[in-house]
Amino acid sequence: MIGVSTYLESGARWGVWELEAALLPVGYPRLIQRAGGLAAMLPPDDTRYAAEAVARLDGLVIAGGPDVEPVRYGAEREPRTGPPAPERDAWELALIEAALAARVPLLGICRGMQLLNVALGGTLVQHIDGHAEAVGVFGGHGVKPVPGSLYAGVVPEESFVPTYHHQAVDRLGEGLVPSAYAADGTVEAVELPSADWVLGVQWHPEMGEDVRVMRALVEAATRS
């Protein structure tokens, strides 16, 4: 059972309805399913319940989404940083902390990788260019694994990945190490060697065909 965090949107439309909704692009649960897992959506909740939620899971995915609020890492908002999502920030940080404490396998995707870094005391670059095609359009570029890393054990070769981000890791959080880079030197994956299985990737595997990263999470979850 792989839990995946969700968006909280003030107005989503389906049929005759337009209501507040907890939602998630279908690529996330489909990727989990294709990798052999069962997907459970985790909408934002009171942070007091994060440990209880994680205790019922075999693995956790923190999904992509809006920019992390800069106050979370002690910075002032820059002009190109997006609007905050405080409920989601608080809930996902609590989920990450609970997963790390319980040694539940954890995968952060895009925002999820950035939030993992922030949870461990790291900071973010609030804007970089060249990692998104256009507004609402996924691009792609190559990422090169760091030899000997957890990620390199899953995807040993340089690969072309779907991308859509304008923020990146700046100062690494405590214990995190880079495990993949883009050609421009941007850290594209991080991992926590002291944990059983903790990985963050800057790209969006749910928008591609390669299931290896998610399958590795599912396999780690079956062993935990």
ZADRENLO-457922 format. One record per residue (C-alpha): x, y, z; residue in one letter. Coordinates in Angstrom, 1 decimal, always signed. Layout:
NODE       X       Y       Z  res
NODE       X       Y       Z    A
...
This chain:
NODE       X       Y       Z  res
NODE    +0.0    +0.0    +0.0    M
NODE    +1.6    +3.2    -1.2    I
NODE    +0.2    +6.5    +0.0    G
NODE    +0.5    +9.6    -2.2    V
NODE    -0.2   +13.1    -1.1    S
NODE    -2.8   +15.2    -3.0    T
NODE    -3.7   +18.7    -3.9    Y
NODE    -6.4   +20.7    -2.1    L
NODE    -8.1   +22.9    -4.7    E
NODE   -10.8   +25.5    -3.9    S
NODE   -12.8   +24.8    -7.1    G
NODE   -12.7   +21.7    -9.3    A
NODE   -15.3   +20.9   -11.9    R
NODE   -16.9   +17.6   -12.9    W
NODE   -20.3   +17.0   -14.3    G
NODE   -22.6   +19.7   -12.9    V
NODE   -20.4   +20.2    -9.8    W
NODE   -17.8   +22.8    -9.0    E
NODE   -16.6   +22.2    -5.4    L
NODE   -13.5   +22.2    -3.2    E
NODE   -11.7   +19.0    -3.9    A
NODE    -8.8   +16.9    -2.9    A
NODE    -7.3   +15.7    -6.3    L
NODE    -4.3   +14.3    -7.9    L
NODE    -3.2   +13.8   -11.6    P
NODE    -4.0   +10.3   -12.5    V
NODE    -0.4    +9.6   -13.6    G
NODE    +0.6    +9.2    -9.9    Y
NODE    -1.8    +6.3    -9.0    P
NODE    -1.3    +4.7   -12.4    R
NODE    +2.4    +4.7   -12.0    L
NODE    +2.1    +3.1    -8.6    I
NODE    -0.2    +0.5   -10.0    Q
NODE    +2.0    -0.2   -13.0    R
NODE    +4.9    -0.7   -10.6    A
NODE    +3.0    -3.3    -8.6    G
NODE    +1.6    -1.2    -5.8    G
NODE    -1.8    -0.2    -4.5    L
NODE    -2.3    +3.5    -4.4    A
NODE    -4.0    +5.3    -1.5    A
NODE    -4.6    +9.1    -1.8    M
NODE    -3.7   +11.2    +1.3    L
NODE    -5.5   +14.6    +1.3    P
NODE    -4.3   +17.3    +3.6    P
NODE    -5.3   +16.7    +7.2    D
NODE    -4.5   +17.7   +10.7    D
NODE    -0.7   +17.1   +11.2    T
NODE    -1.5   +15.3   +14.4    R
NODE    -2.7   +12.3   +12.3    Y
NODE    +0.4   +12.0   +10.1    A
NODE    +2.1    +9.3   +12.1    A
NODE    -1.1    +7.3   +12.3    E
NODE    -1.6    +7.6    +8.5    A
NODE    +2.0    +6.6    +7.7    V
NODE    +1.8    +3.6   +10.1    A
NODE    -0.9    +2.1    +7.9    R
NODE    +1.3    +2.4    +4.8    L
NODE    +4.1    +0.3    +3.3    D
NODE    +5.5    +3.3    +1.3    G
NODE    +4.9    +7.0    +0.8    L
NODE    +5.1    +9.3    -2.2    V
NODE    +5.1   +13.1    -1.8    I
NODE    +3.7   +14.4    -5.1    A
NODE    +4.6   +17.4    -7.2    G
NODE    +2.7   +20.6    -6.9    G
NODE    +2.9   +24.3    -5.8    P
NODE    +6.1   +26.0    -4.6    D
NODE    +7.1   +25.4    -1.0    V
NODE    +6.4   +28.6    +1.1    E
NODE    +9.8   +30.3    +1.5    P
NODE    +9.2   +30.9    +5.2    V
NODE    +9.5   +27.1    +5.7    R
NODE   +13.3   +27.5    +4.9    Y
NODE   +13.9   +30.9    +6.4    G
NODE   +13.7   +32.9    +3.1    A
NODE   +11.7   +35.8    +1.8    E
NODE    +9.4   +35.3    -1.1    R
NODE   +10.9   +36.3    -4.5    E
NODE    +8.8   +37.7    -7.3    P
NODE    +8.5   +34.6    -9.4    R
NODE    +7.7   +32.2    -6.5    T
NODE    +4.1   +30.9    -6.6    G
NODE    +1.3   +31.4    -4.1    P
NODE    +1.6   +29.4    -0.8    P
NODE    -0.2   +26.2    +0.0    A
NODE    +0.1   +26.2    +3.8    P
NODE    -2.2   +23.3    +4.5    E
NODE    -0.4   +21.1    +2.1    R
NODE    +3.1   +22.3    +3.3    D
NODE    +2.2   +21.4    +6.9    A
NODE    +0.6   +18.1    +6.1    W
NODE    +3.4   +16.8    +3.8    E
NODE    +6.2   +18.0    +6.1    L
NODE    +4.4   +16.0    +8.9    A
NODE    +4.1   +13.0    +6.6    L
NODE    +7.8   +13.2    +5.7    I
NODE    +8.9   +13.4    +9.3    E
NODE    +6.6   +10.5   +10.2    A
NODE    +8.0    +8.3    +7.4    A
NODE   +11.6    +9.1    +8.3    L
NODE   +10.9    +8.3   +12.0    A
NODE    +9.2    +5.0   +11.1    A
NODE   +11.7    +4.1    +8.4    R
NODE    +8.9    +3.8    +5.8    V
NODE   +10.3    +3.9    +2.2    P
NODE    +9.8    +7.4    +0.8    L
NODE    +9.8    +8.9    -2.7    L
NODE    +9.6   +12.7    -3.2    G
NODE    +8.6   +13.9    -6.7    I
NODE    +9.5   +17.4    -7.8    C
NODE    +8.0   +19.5    -5.0    R
NODE    +8.2   +16.3    -2.9    G
NODE   +12.0   +16.3    -3.3    M
NODE   +12.2   +20.0    -2.5    Q
NODE   +10.0   +19.5    +0.6    L
NODE   +12.2   +16.5    +1.7    L
NODE   +15.2   +18.9    +1.5    N
NODE   +13.4   +21.5    +3.5    V
NODE   +12.2   +19.0    +6.1    A
NODE   +15.9   +18.2    +6.8    L
NODE   +16.9   +21.8    +7.1    G
NODE   +17.9   +22.5    +3.5    G
NODE   +17.0   +25.5    +1.4    T
NODE   +15.8   +26.1    -2.2    L
NODE   +16.7   +28.2    -5.2    V
NODE   +13.4   +30.0    -5.9    Q
NODE   +13.8   +30.2    -9.6    H
NODE   +15.8   +28.6   -12.3    I
NODE   +15.3   +28.8   -16.1    D
NODE   +15.4   +26.0   -18.7    G
NODE   +13.6   +23.2   -16.7    H
NODE   +10.1   +23.8   -18.0    A
NODE    +9.0   +23.9   -21.7    E
NODE    +6.2   +26.5   -21.2    A
NODE    +3.4   +27.2   -18.8    V
NODE    +1.4   +24.0   -18.5    G
NODE    +3.7   +22.1   -20.9    V
NODE    +6.1   +19.4   -19.7    F
NODE    +9.5   +19.5   -21.2    G
NODE   +12.4   +17.1   -20.8    G
NODE   +16.2   +16.9   -20.4    H
NODE   +18.9   +14.4   -19.5    G
NODE   +19.9   +13.5   -15.9    V
NODE   +23.1   +11.7   -15.0    K
NODE   +23.3    +9.4   -12.0    P
NODE   +26.0    +9.7    -9.4    V
NODE   +27.9    +6.3    -9.5    P
NODE   +27.4    +4.2    -6.4    G
NODE   +24.2    +6.0    -5.4    S
NODE   +20.8    +4.4    -4.6    L
NODE   +19.4    +6.1    -7.7    Y
NODE   +22.3    +4.8    -9.9    A
NODE   +21.4    +1.3    -8.6    G
NODE   +17.9    +1.7   -10.0    V
NODE   +18.7    +3.7   -13.2    V
NODE   +22.5    +3.2   -14.0    P
NODE   +22.6    +5.1   -17.3    E
NODE   +22.0    +8.8   -18.2    E
NODE   +18.3    +9.1   -19.1    S
NODE   +15.9   +11.6   -20.6    F
NODE   +13.2   +12.5   -18.1    V
NODE    +9.9   +14.6   -18.1    P
NODE   +10.4   +17.9   -16.4    T
NODE    +8.3   +20.8   -15.2    Y
NODE    +9.9   +22.8   -12.4    H
NODE   +11.4   +26.2   -11.8    H
NODE   +12.8   +25.6    -8.3    Q
NODE   +15.7   +23.5    -7.1    A
NODE   +17.8   +22.4    -4.2    V
NODE   +20.2   +25.0    -2.9    D
NODE   +21.8   +24.0    +0.5    R
NODE   +21.3   +20.3    +1.0    L
NODE   +19.4   +19.2    +4.1    G
NODE   +21.1   +17.3    +6.9    E
NODE   +22.3   +13.8    +5.7    G
NODE   +21.1   +14.2    +2.1    L
NODE   +23.5   +13.6    -0.8    V
NODE   +23.0   +14.3    -4.5    P
NODE   +22.4   +11.2    -6.6    S
NODE   +21.8   +12.8   -10.1    A
NODE   +22.5   +16.0   -11.9    Y
NODE   +21.3   +17.8   -15.0    A
NODE   +23.8   +19.1   -17.6    A
NODE   +23.7   +22.6   -16.1    D
NODE   +24.7   +21.3   -12.7    G
NODE   +21.2   +21.4   -11.1    T
NODE   +20.8   +18.6    -8.5    V
NODE   +18.1   +16.4   -10.0    E
NODE   +17.9   +13.7    -7.3    A
NODE   +18.8   +13.4    -3.7    V
NODE   +18.9   +10.5    -1.2    E
NODE   +19.4    +9.8    +2.5    L
NODE   +22.0    +7.1    +2.9    P
NODE   +21.3    +6.7    +6.6    S
NODE   +17.7    +5.6    +5.9    A
NODE   +16.5    +2.3    +4.5    D
NODE   +15.1    +3.8    +1.3    W
NODE   +14.6    +7.6    +0.8    V
NODE   +14.9    +9.2    -2.6    L
NODE   +13.8   +12.5    -4.2    G
NODE   +13.7   +13.2    -7.9    V
NODE   +13.2   +16.6    -9.4    Q
NODE   +11.4   +15.3   -12.5    W
NODE    +8.0   +13.7   -13.1    H
NODE    +8.2    +9.9   -13.6    P
NODE    +4.4    +9.8   -13.6    E
NODE    +4.5   +11.6   -17.0    M
NODE    +6.8    +9.1   -18.6    G
NODE    +7.1    +5.4   -19.4    E
NODE   +10.0    +4.4   -17.1    D
NODE    +8.6    +2.7   -14.0    V
NODE   +12.0    +1.8   -12.5    R
NODE   +12.1    +4.4    -9.7    V
NODE    +8.5    +3.7    -8.6    M
NODE    +9.1    -0.1    -8.8    R
NODE   +12.2    +0.3    -6.6    A
NODE   +10.0    +2.1    -4.0    L
NODE    +7.4    -0.7    -4.2    V
NODE   +10.0    -3.4    -3.8    E
NODE   +11.5    -1.5    -0.8    A
NODE    +8.0    -1.3    +0.7    A
NODE    +7.5    -5.0    +0.4    T
NODE   +10.7    -5.6    +2.4    R
NODE    +9.9    -3.0    +5.1    S
